[in-house]
Amino acid sequence: MNLPLLFARRYLLAKRKQNAVNIITGISIVVVAVVTAAMVVVLSTLNGISQLVDTLYSPFDQDITITPATGKTFPRDSLNLAAIKALPGVERTSWVIEENVLLRSGGQQAVATMKGVEPQYLPMSGMPGHMYSGKAELEGHTGPVVILGAALKDALGVPKDDGVTQPLEIGALVRGRKLGKLSPGAFEQRRVAVAGAFTINMEFDNQYLIAPIGLAAGLLHYGNDVNALELQAKPGTDPDKLKRAVEGVAGKAFTIKTRYQKNALMYTTNANEKWFTFVVLAFIGLIGAFNIIASLTLMMIEKRQDMRTLSGMGATSRFIRLVFFLEGLLIVGVGTVAGLLAGLGLCALQKWTGFVSLQDSVVDAYPVEVMWTDLVMIFIAVMAIGTVAAWVPLRSLSRRYLVAGG
């Protein structure tokens, strides 16, 4: 039987002569629980926001993107597409041409980014699930069609494909022409119909149109050249491992980046924000740990007669210190477990009911995503803070109340 733990447990649960000790002990447990629950809720919310941002950007940023190490374009036959498709972990691939173009419809015009892709890019990007109106397709009744961002389509006032007219005019500077020699023949133009409009986020909705790669290549005079090859990985594939495999096939003439590397600033900022928030909450927990110090101090004052009695029965100073140290750990442990359960309960309630809503956003409620690694990190951090708080009063106060030589 662990006698120090038995004494500590009885001291925690027993009624005390001084009601203030009970109150402060209860406050200590509540403070630890509140800080722990706050950590769970805030970190889970940051996880949810990070995943939401990833979801919003993923349609245009595939798992792996291959671009030339130098220059802007490269011939398709300079990359061994068959070997890349044969790599384990590769689900789909699409050649990509991306360039700024001028759009006109009626009296309206706008500068946009045209992304020329192959038909399989549409399922790669999950485009059918992002359609605001119309269909996710690149071939219509009158030939090639394009898909516009919803805001871009509204700004131009362009109608959907009616199977007869081609109301959208796309203009682009002929490849190789210098700005100082502009002439009426410097621009290439195409008229196309609009298959529909997608909505992902405000940036993409105002900026992008998706076009067939053949249309983009002809408009920009790219011939057999492209800007990139984008790869979709199979579910469960390690993107970094797949990147290394692609590098082995592509060689040094190409730059290979994962989705996270393409948006390194965004993901790094999210990660830093999460760690900064964790540190701030841990600091708040450290301040709250003074309640534990106060609770143990009052308890040692109240139990000084018990300490002398135990010392007279042969208990060592180390034994008595261990009793109160375990008492402090029990306070922290109870508060931490209660806080974890409360935090998980609030996250589950938010996920199921969305009781904390977001106005005028892409989602109706704050997204939450609980990660078990966060729970482990929170448990370790709070217990470490509590351990320090439980040890502080023992080094000084116990000398005042322990019988000398006990």
N, C-alpha and C positions, 0 to 999 in steps of 0.2 A: 504493500500500500504506500502511495506517495503522500506522506504526512504533510509536507509543505503545501501541496496542491489541495489537500483536504481542508486544512486550516483556511487557505485563501478562498476556497469555494464557500465555506461556512461564513466567513467574514463578508463576502459579497452578498449573500442571500439573507443574512441574519438581520433582525431589527436592532437598531442602535439606540443608545441613550440620548445622543444628540441628533435631533432630526436633521440638522444642517448637513451632517455627513451623508445621510441618505439622499438629500436633495442634490448635493454637489456630485455625488456618485452617479445619480440618475442623469444630471446635466452632462457629465463627462461622457456617458454612453450615448446620449442623444447627439452631442456635438460630433463625436466620431462617426455616428451613423449618418448624420446629415452631410458631413464632408465626403464620406465614402459614396453615398447616393449621388451627390452632386458630381463627383468624378465620373461615375458610371454614366449618368445622363448626359453630361456635357461631352465626354469623349465619344459616346455612342452617337450623339447628334453630329459631331464633327466627322465621324466615320460615314454617317448617312449622307452628309453634304458632299464629302469627297467622292463617294460612289455616284451621287447624282451628277456631279460635274463630269466624272469619267463617262457616265452614260450619255451626257449631252454632247461630249466631244468625240466619243468613239465612232459614230457614223462616218466621220471624215478622217479619222486617224485609225487605220487598221493596225493589227498587232505588230507587223513588221513592214517597214518602208525602205525600199532600195532606191538610192539616187546616185548620180555620178559623183565621184570624188572631186572632179574638176569640171567646170562648165555647168550648163543648165540642162542639156539634153544628151541622150545617147541612143545609138541604133539598137533596135530590139534584138537583132541577132548577135550583139556583143555580150548578151547575158544568156546563159544556158537555162532556158525556161523549163525544159523537160527535167533536168537534174534537180532544179529547185522544187518542182511539183512532186518529185519522187521522194523528197525528204520526209521522214516521219514527223507528223505534227502539222504539216501544211494541209489546210482544208480547201481553200480557193485562192486564186491569184487574179489580178487585173492590172493591165497596163494603164497608166494614167498620164494625161496631158492636162496641165493646169496653167491658165494664163488669164490676165485681165482683158476684158472685152467691153465694148460699148453696146448697150441694148436700147432699142427704140421700139415704141409701139404707139401709133397714133401721134399725138403731140408730146408724149412723155419720153424721157430717156434717162438712163442710169448707167453708171459704171459698175460692173460686177466681175466676179471671178468665175470663169468657166472651168468646170472639171470634166474633162472628157474621159469616159470610162467604158469598159466592156459590159455587156449585159449582166454577167455574174456579179458585178459590183453591187447591184441593187440588193440581192439577198445578203451579200457580205456586209453591207452597211445597215441592214434591217430597214431599208427605206420604205417598204410597204407599210410598216408599223408607224412611220412618221408622216404619212400623207395627211395633209389638211383637207385637200380636195383633189379630185381626179384620180388617176391611176399611176402607179410606179412602173413606167415602161419607157423604152427608148425608141420604139418603132410604132408609128401610127398609120392611119389610113392613107395619109399623103406622103409618107416617108419618115425620115428621122424626126423625132420630137424631143423636147427638153423638159426638164422638171425644174421649176423655179422655187426659191425660198418664198414663203407665204407673203412676207412683207415686201419683197421685191416685186412679186406679181401684183400685189395691190397698188404699189406705187406706180407701176407702169400701166395699170388698168387693162392688162392683156387678157382676153377671154381664153377659155380652154379649147382644146382641139374640137372643131365641129366636123372634121372629116373633109372640109372643102378649102377653107382659107388657111393661110400661114401668116398670122398677124405680127409675129415677133421678128424683128430684124437684129441680127448679131453682126457687129462690125469689129474687125481686129486689124492692127497694123501688120502689113506683110512682113514676114520674117526676113531680117537682113537689111531692111530699109532704115536709113538714118533720119533722125528728126529734122535735120537741116535740109532735107530734100523731099519734103512732103509734097505730094501732088494728089490729084483725084484718084490716081491708080495706086496710091500707097496703102489704101485700105481694101481689105477683102470683106465682102458682105454675104450673108446667107439669110434667107427667110425660112423660118420654121414655125411649127405649131407647138403649143404648150400642152403637155399631157396632164399636168397637175401641179400642185404646190405642196411642199413639205414644210413642216415646222419642227425645229429642234431646239434652237435658242435664238435670241434676238440677233446675235452676231451672224450666225449662218443664214437665218431667215432674210436678212438684209443684204447679204453679200453673194451667195452662191447660186449657180444654176448647174444642173447635171445634164451633160450632153453625151451622145454617142461618140466614141473615140474617133470613128471615121469622119464625122462631121467636124470635130475639133482639129484633127490632123489636116483636113482639106482647107479649113478656114485659116489656119495658122501657117500653112505650107510646111508642115513638119515632115511630110513624107513617111518614112519608116521610123522616125525618131519619136521618143517619148521623154517625159520628165521623170517618171518613176515607175516602179513595179511595187504594188501593194499586196501583202499576203495576209490572209486570215488564218489563224491557227486553230487547230482542233481543240475542243474543250479539254481543259486540264493540262494543256501543253505549257511547259515553262518557257516564257518568251525569251529569256536570256540564253537558254540552252538552244532554242531554235535560231536565235540570232547568230550564235557561234557556228552552227551548222551551215547557215546561209553564207556567212563570211567565207567558209571553206570552199564553197562553190563559186561565189561571185568574184573573189579575189580582191586585190588592193585597189582596183580601178573604181570600186563602188563603195559608197558609205551606207551602212546598214544601221537603222535605228529602230528601237522598239517604240511603242506608243508613249511609254513613260519618258523615254529619252527625248522624243520630239516635243513633249510638253514638260520638260524638266522643271522649268520655273514654276509652273502651276502646281505640280505635284510636290515639289520641295517646299513651296510656300504653305501648302495644306499640311504637310508633315510638321513643319516648324511651328505652325500655329497650334497644332495638336500638342506638341511637346511643351510649348510655352504655356498653354492653358493648364496642362498637367502640373507643371512646376508651380504656377500661381496657386492652384488648388491645394497642392501639397504644402505650400507655405502657409496657407490658411489653416490647414490641418495641424501644422506645427504650432501655430498660435493657439488653436483650440486645445492642444495637448497640455497647456497650462492648467486646464480643468482637472486633468488626471493628476498632475503634481499636487494641486490643492486638495483633491480627494484623498490621496495617499497620505498627505501631511496631516490632515485632520484625523484620518483613521489611525495613524501611528500615535497621535496625541491621545486619542480616546482609548487605544489598546495598550498604553504604556504599562499598565498594571499586568496585563496578560503577558507582555514581553518579559517583565521581571519574573513572573511566575514560571514561564517556560525556561528562562535562564536558570532559575533556581532548581528546576527539575533536570538540568543537564543539557538543555538545548544550547547549541553554540550560536555565536553572533551570525555566522553564515546561514544557519538554519532559519533564524528569525528574519534576516534580510530577504531570504529566498521566499518566505511566506508573503511578504508585502510586494516583492517583485512579481510573483505570480498573480497576486491580487490585481496589480496594474495591468498585467497581460490579459487577465480575464475581462477587465473593463474594456480594453481595446478590442479584444477578440469578439466579445458580444456586440459591441458597437459596429465593428467592421462587417460581421456577418449580417447583422440587421440592415446596415446600409447597402450592402450588396444586394440583398433580397428586395429592399425598397427600390433601389435603382433599377433592377431588372424588371420589377413590377411596373414602374412608371414607363420604362421603355416599351414593354409589351403592350401596355394600355395605349401608348401613343401610336404604336405600329398598327394595332387592331382598330382603333377608333379615330385616330388623328385629332384628338381633342385640342391640341395646340395647332391652329391653322396658320397658313401663309396666304396673305392677300396679294392678288395680282402677281402670282408666281407660276412657274411651270409645273409645280406640284401643289396640291391642296393643303398639305400639312407638312410640318417639319419631318424630314426623313431621319430615321434612327437605324443604326446597325451595330449590334453588340458583337464585340470580338473577344474571344476567350483570353487572348493574350493581354488585352486591356484589363480584364478582370484579375488576372494573375499579377500584373504590374501594380494595379491599385492595391490589392491585398498586401503585397510585399511592402509597398511604400507606406501604407497606413500602419502596418504592424511594426515597421522599422521606426517610424516616428513615435509610436506608442511605447516601444521598448526603451527608447532614449528617455521619454517622459517618465516611465516607471522607474528608471534607474537613478535619475537625478536626485530625488529626495532621500534615497537610501544611503548615499555616501555621507551626507551631513547630519540629517535628522536622527538617524538610527544611533549615532554616537551619543546623543543627548538622552535617549530613553533606554538604551540598553545598559544593563548593569555592567560595570567595568569588570573585565576579565571573564564575562559570561560566555 
